[in-house]
Amino acid sequence: MTGTHQLRSLHRLARTAASARVLNLHEIARLNATNPAHAASPLFSCRRLNDAILLKHALRAQDRPYVHTHRATATKIVFPFSKSDLKLGGYALFVEQPNLDSAFREAVGPNTPNEAISRDLELLREIARLPSLDPYLLRDVTQGLGRQVADCYFDISLQDIRAVRSFLRRDMRALVDRASGAAGLDIDLTADRLTHLMMEDPTNPALAPLRHALRFGIDDFERSLKGWKGVLYYKWCYARLLQGFPAVATRMASMRLARASQEDKVFIYGLVRRILQRLDENFASVKVHLVNYDTVFQSLIDENDPLPFQTFLRGASQSFSEIGRAIGEISHACDFWNYRQGKDTETRVDVDIANELIGELAHSLDLSFDKATDRQASA
């Protein structure tokens, strides 16, 4: 197939990848084989695509002939050779490749209806525009296209669940600690149980005391639990990026240029400042939402008043598109810089390479720039 390449590490990728990087439709199909919602409301119309693996792929030199994009990443679709054994690998195509329509038609088979192919290509191109495969951004895209899609497609990966669970357990422990004076509860054991149920079995009747304490109806509680887990997912993403971003920002700002004129330096370092300002603004935007969460949760703990927390959870998902895009841009910038430049702060970067590097990163963040205009403005 034209424009495809084999991928042989699917098994490892499927087991270890984070939600923001990989959408493992193959695993979702396996886990939901008996789930009627998965069969009735699939993400894609083409059966073969619903058994594939989508990933945000950092482009290498050998990938460039296959794609038409100025971004540092592309969206890859991997079709496993075998449904039962991912170790056999698979073959792939990029959503950004110029012959996507014909390559995709060949991949999903000649008997696939044209309407299904057109619907899936439309959704794939929207997904390719996203900075990540964050499940909350995916939900926003499908809703924007008017698609009814089963909830199982928007769960975070098992790897991410383990990380988010630690944040949820911390909150559960605070809640149980507040209630333990009257009930004589084992705080740690109860917090562990509540955390497990909220992450793994949110409809379990054992969560009824928590639902009553927060004054939720049954359906409202289940919807709000998804928003609660979403906030904590972003809280974990934010904390992880906040830990790694300062080093990347320092390396970016202190990059030493070789063969650069004063005009080159003014332009390149000016563009670096604009990139870092954009990323700082993204951090600030996310922080506002997380501070609001901390404030209403603390009010719940200190004042035994669930209403602010209840109101926050009901509206939490409305902010996920903004938060997800901000987190996605920061994550992309860090991954891009670490991949292209590594952690070496001593190497001098040739001015032509720096122009390409910084220009590509600015373009991927939708920062428009014109060398001549920017240089005149900096003069």
C-alpha positions in Angstrom: 0.0 0.0 0.0 1.4 3.4 -1.0 2.5 5.6 1.9 2.3 2.9 4.6 5.0 1.6 6.9 5.2 -1.3 9.3 5.1 -0.9 13.0 6.3 -3.8 15.1 6.2 -2.6 18.7 2.4 -2.5 18.9 2.2 -4.8 22.0 4.4 -2.5 24.1 2.8 0.6 22.7 -0.7 -0.7 23.6 0.3 -1.6 27.1 2.3 1.5 28.1 1.0 4.5 26.2 -0.7 7.4 27.8 -4.2 8.5 26.9 -3.1 11.8 25.3 -0.7 10.1 22.9 -2.6 6.9 21.9 -6.2 5.9 21.3 -6.2 2.1 21.4 -9.4 1.2 19.6 -8.2 -2.4 19.4 -8.2 -2.7 23.2 -11.5 -0.8 23.6 -13.1 -3.3 21.3 -11.7 -6.2 23.2 -12.8 -4.9 26.6 -16.2 -4.0 25.3 -17.0 -7.1 23.3 -20.2 -7.7 25.2 -21.1 -4.0 25.7 -24.2 -3.2 23.6 -23.3 0.6 23.7 -20.0 -0.1 22.0 -21.7 -2.0 19.2 -24.6 0.5 18.8 -22.6 3.7 19.0 -19.0 3.1 17.7 -16.5 6.0 17.3 -16.0 5.2 13.6 -18.3 3.7 11.0 -15.7 1.4 9.3 -15.3 -1.8 11.2 -11.6 -2.2 10.5 -10.9 1.3 11.8 -12.6 0.5 15.1 -10.0 -2.2 15.6 -7.0 0.0 14.8 -4.7 2.1 17.0 -4.4 5.9 16.6 -1.4 7.8 17.9 0.2 11.2 17.8 3.6 10.5 16.2 6.7 12.7 16.5 7.8 13.0 12.9 11.2 11.8 11.9 13.1 12.6 8.7 12.0 9.3 7.1 8.4 10.2 7.7 8.4 13.6 6.0 8.0 12.2 2.4 4.7 10.6 3.5 3.0 13.7 5.1 2.0 17.2 4.2 2.2 19.2 7.5 4.4 21.8 9.1 3.7 20.4 12.5 6.2 18.3 14.5 3.6 15.6 15.0 1.2 13.7 12.8 -1.7 11.4 13.5 -0.9 7.8 12.6 -3.5 5.0 12.1 -2.0 1.6 12.7 -3.9 -1.5 11.5 -2.7 -4.6 13.4 -1.8 -7.6 11.3 -3.5 -9.8 13.8 -6.3 -9.0 16.3 -5.2 -11.7 18.6 -1.4 -11.0 18.7 -0.2 -7.4 18.6 3.4 -8.7 18.7 3.1 -9.4 15.0 3.0 -5.7 14.4 0.9 -3.8 11.9 1.0 -1.4 9.0 0.2 2.3 9.2 -0.8 5.4 7.3 -0.9 9.1 8.3 -4.1 11.2 8.3 -1.9 14.0 6.9 -0.6 12.0 3.9 -1.6 13.4 0.5 -3.2 10.2 -0.7 -5.2 9.5 2.4 -8.5 9.0 0.7 -7.3 6.2 -1.6 -5.0 4.6 1.0 -7.8 4.6 3.6 -10.3 3.0 1.2 -7.8 0.3 0.5 -7.2 -0.2 4.2 -10.8 -0.6 5.2 -11.7 -2.9 2.3 -13.6 -2.5 -1.0 -16.9 -3.5 0.4 -17.1 -0.6 2.9 -19.9 1.9 2.0 -18.8 5.2 0.7 -20.9 7.0 3.2 -19.1 5.3 6.1 -15.7 6.1 4.6 -16.6 9.8 4.2 -17.9 10.1 7.8 -14.7 8.5 9.1 -12.4 10.6 7.0 -14.2 13.8 8.3 -13.7 12.7 11.9 -10.1 11.6 11.4 -9.2 15.0 9.9 -10.8 16.8 12.9 -8.8 14.5 15.3 -5.6 15.3 13.4 -6.1 19.0 14.2 -6.1 18.3 17.9 -2.9 18.8 19.9 -3.3 15.4 21.6 -5.7 12.4 21.8 -6.9 13.5 25.2 -10.2 11.7 25.6 -12.0 14.9 26.7 -10.9 16.7 23.6 -12.1 13.7 21.5 -15.5 13.9 23.1 -15.7 17.6 22.3 -14.9 16.9 18.6 -17.5 14.1 18.3 -20.1 16.3 19.9 -19.2 19.2 17.6 -19.9 16.9 14.6 -23.2 15.7 16.1 -22.0 12.1 16.6 -23.5 9.9 19.3 -20.6 7.8 20.6 -20.4 5.3 23.4 -18.8 6.5 26.6 -16.3 3.7 26.6 -14.3 5.5 23.9 -13.6 8.4 26.3 -12.1 6.5 29.2 -8.5 7.3 30.1 -5.9 4.5 29.8 -5.0 2.1 32.5 -1.6 3.7 32.9 -3.3 7.1 33.5 -5.9 5.6 35.8 -3.2 4.6 38.2 -1.8 8.1 38.3 -5.2 9.8 38.6 -6.2 7.4 41.3 -3.6 8.8 43.7 -5.1 12.3 43.3 -8.6 11.0 43.8 -7.6 8.9 46.9 -6.2 12.1 48.5 -9.5 13.8 48.1 -11.4 10.7 49.3 -9.3 10.5 52.4 -10.1 14.1 53.2 -13.8 13.4 52.9 -13.7 10.3 54.9 -11.6 11.9 57.6 -14.2 14.6 57.9 -16.9 12.0 58.3 -15.0 9.5 60.5 -15.6 11.3 63.8 -19.3 10.2 63.8 -19.0 6.9 62.1 -15.8 5.4 63.5 -14.5 4.6 60.0 -11.2 3.1 59.0 -10.1 6.2 57.1 -7.5 4.6 54.8 -9.5 1.5 54.0 -12.6 3.4 53.3 -10.8 5.9 51.1 -9.2 3.1 49.1 -12.6 1.4 48.6 -14.3 4.6 47.5 -11.5 5.5 45.1 -11.6 2.0 43.6 -15.4 2.2 43.1 -15.3 5.7 41.6 -12.6 4.7 39.1 -13.7 1.2 38.3 -17.4 0.8 39.2 -19.1 4.2 39.4 -22.7 2.7 39.4 -22.0 0.5 42.4 -24.7 1.0 45.1 -21.9 1.2 47.7 -21.3 4.8 46.5 -24.8 5.8 47.6 -23.6 7.3 51.0 -21.2 9.6 49.0 -23.9 10.5 46.6 -26.3 11.4 49.4 -23.6 13.4 51.2 -23.0 15.5 48.0 -26.8 15.7 47.4 -26.8 14.3 43.9 -29.5 12.4 42.1 -28.4 9.0 40.6 -28.0 10.1 37.0 -26.6 13.5 38.0 -24.1 11.7 40.2 -22.8 9.4 37.5 -22.4 12.4 35.1 -20.7 14.4 37.7 -18.3 11.6 38.6 -17.0 11.7 35.0 -16.4 15.4 35.4 -14.7 14.9 38.7 -12.3 12.3 37.2 -11.7 14.6 34.3 -10.6 17.5 36.6 -8.3 15.1 38.4 -6.9 13.8 35.1 -6.0 17.4 34.1 -4.6 18.1 37.6 -2.2 15.2 37.2 -1.3 16.3 33.7 -0.7 19.9 35.0 1.5 18.7 37.9 3.6 16.4 35.6 4.1 19.2 33.0 4.9 21.8 35.7 7.7 19.6 36.9 9.3 19.2 33.5 8.6 22.5 31.8 11.0 24.8 33.6 14.0 22.8 32.3 12.7 22.9 28.7 12.0 26.6 28.9 15.5 27.3 30.2 17.1 25.3 27.4 15.0 27.0 24.9 15.7 30.5 26.1 19.4 29.9 26.6 19.9 28.3 23.1 23.2 29.5 21.7 23.3 30.3 18.0 26.1 29.7 15.5 26.6 31.9 12.4 23.9 34.2 13.5 23.8 37.9 12.7 22.4 40.4 15.3 19.2 40.6 13.2 18.9 36.7 13.3 19.3 36.7 17.1 16.7 39.5 17.6 14.2 37.5 15.5 14.8 34.0 16.8 15.0 35.0 20.5 12.0 37.2 20.0 10.0 34.3 18.7 11.2 32.1 21.5 9.9 34.7 24.0 6.5 34.6 22.2 6.4 30.8 22.4 7.3 30.8 26.1 4.7 33.5 26.8 2.1 31.4 25.0 3.0 28.4 27.1 2.9 30.5 30.3 -0.6 31.7 29.4 -1.6 28.1 28.9 -0.4 27.2 32.4 -2.2 30.2 33.9 -5.4 29.2 32.1 -5.4 25.7 33.4 -4.4 26.9 36.9 -7.5 29.0 37.2 -9.7 26.0 36.7 -7.7 23.9 39.1 -7.7 26.6 41.8 -11.5 26.8 41.5 -11.7 23.0 42.0 -9.4 23.2 45.1 -11.5 26.1 46.5 -14.9 24.4 46.2 -13.5 21.1 47.5 -11.9 22.8 50.5 -15.2 24.5 51.2 -16.8 21.1 51.2 -14.3 19.9 53.7 -14.1 22.9 56.0 -17.7 24.1 55.9 -19.6 20.9 55.2 -21.2 22.7 52.3 -21.6 20.5 49.2 -23.4 23.0 47.0 -20.4 24.9 45.5 -18.7 21.6 44.8 -21.8 20.1 43.3 -22.3 23.2 41.0 -18.6 23.0 40.0 -18.8 19.3 39.0 -22.0 19.8 37.0 -20.2 22.4 34.8 -16.7 20.9 34.9 -16.9 19.3 31.5 -17.7 22.6 29.8 -14.1 23.8 30.5 -12.4 20.6 29.3 -11.9 21.7 25.7 -10.1 24.8 26.8 -8.0 23.0 29.4 -7.2 20.1 27.1 -6.0 22.3 24.3 -3.8 24.3 26.8 -2.4 21.1 28.3 -1.9 19.6 24.8 0.1 22.6 23.6 2.4 22.6 26.6 2.9 18.8 26.3 3.6 19.0 22.6 6.1 21.8 23.0 8.0 19.9 25.7 8.0 16.7 23.8 9.0 18.5 20.6 12.0 20.2 22.2 13.2 17.2 24.1 13.0 15.1 20.9 14.7 17.6 18.6 17.2 19.1 21.0 17.5 16.7 23.9 18.8 17.9 27.3 22.2 19.2 26.0 22.5 22.9 26.8 26.1 23.3 25.5 25.6 22.5 21.8 25.5 25.6 19.5 22.6 25.5 17.0 23.3 26.7 13.5 21.1 29.7 12.6 19.4 27.9 9.7 18.5 24.9 11.9 17.3 27.3 14.7 15.1 29.1 12.3 13.5 25.9 11.2 13.2 24.5 14.7 11.7 27.6 16.3 9.5 28.3 13.2 8.1 24.8 13.3 7.3 25.0 17.0 5.7 28.4 16.6 3.6 27.2 13.6 2.4 24.1 15.6 1.2 26.5 18.3 -0.6 28.6 15.7 1.7 31.6 16.3 1.7 33.4 13.0 5.0 35.2 12.2 6.7 36.9 9.3 10.4 37.3 9.4 10.5 40.6 7.6 7.6 42.1 9.7 8.9 40.7 13.0 12.4 42.0 12.4 11.1 45.5 11.5 9.0 45.4 14.7 12.0 44.4 16.8 14.3 47.0 15.3 
